[in-house]
């Protein structure tokens, strides 16, 4: 079943116009916005106690963080926690894609 036009959701980081190639300035602004959102997401998860460090002092994997959220976070706060993890994953995917494009 295809979502209705009113149900389609897009992220701000996605181009809104098909065929529009963002300028260098637009890409820099998008990167700063994504970085800011990612830092906020990390801070939120750390403050809530769900972004733990492992024995070596490194941050735990996002999969482990997501499992903690699902099993321990109050139901009312769960969507916000999941959005925080999704924001971090989106940033990591965008940076991998940018690295891949820049090496071509």
N, C-alpha and C positions, 0 to 999 in steps of 0.2 A: 504494500500500500504506500503510495507516494504522499508525503506531507503536503498539505495545502500551502499556498503561497504565504499565507499569514503565519504558518507554523514554521517556516524555514528560518533557521537561526544561523547567523554568521558571527565570527569573531571580528573584533575591530582590526585585528592584524591582517585579515584577508582583504584583498582588493575587492572593492564593491562593483567595479565596472569591468566587464569582460573586455579583454584586449588592451587594458590600460597597463602600461609598464611603469612602475613607480620610479621616480627620479632618485638620484643619490641622496638628496636631502630628505625625501620621504622615507627612504630605507633607514637612514641614520635615526630619524625620529621614531620610527617603528621599533628599531633595536633598543633605543633608550626606554621606550614605553614598556617593551617586553621585559627588559632587565629590571625595571622598577617593579613591575608586577611579580616577577619571579622572586625578587628579594622580599617583597611583602608576603608572598606565599610561604617562603622558607621561615621568615620570622614568626608568622602565625603558627606554623606547625611546631617550631621550636618552643614558643611560648606555651603552647597547649601540652607540650611534653610528648609529641608524637614523632619528632625528628630526632631520634637518639643517635649517639655515637657508638661505634663498635669498640672492641678491645684495643685496636690500634689508634683510636682517636678519630677515625674517619666517620663521615656520616653514614648512617644505615641506608640500605637501598630503598628506593621508592616503593618497591613491592612489599618490603617489610613494613614500611610506614603505612601503606594502604591496608595491610592486614591488621595493624594496630588500630587504625581508624574504625574499620568495620567491626572489630570485636570489642572495642573499649569506649569509643566515643558515643556520647548521648545521641539518640536518634535525631533530635532537633538540630544538632550542630553538624551532623554527618554530611549533608550536601556541601556545606562550606569547606569542610576538610577535603572532600573529594575534588572540589573545584581547585583547591590549592595544589593538590597533587597533579591534576590535569594541566594547570598553568605551568608547573615546573616541567612536565613531560613535553608540553608544546614548545617551550623555550629550548629544551635540549634537542628536540627534533629539528627546529628551525636553525639552530647553530650547526648541527651536523649537515643539513642541506646547504647552508651557506658555505661551509668548508668544502663540501663536494663541488659546488658550483665554482668556487674561487680557484680550485685546482684544475679545472678543465681547460 
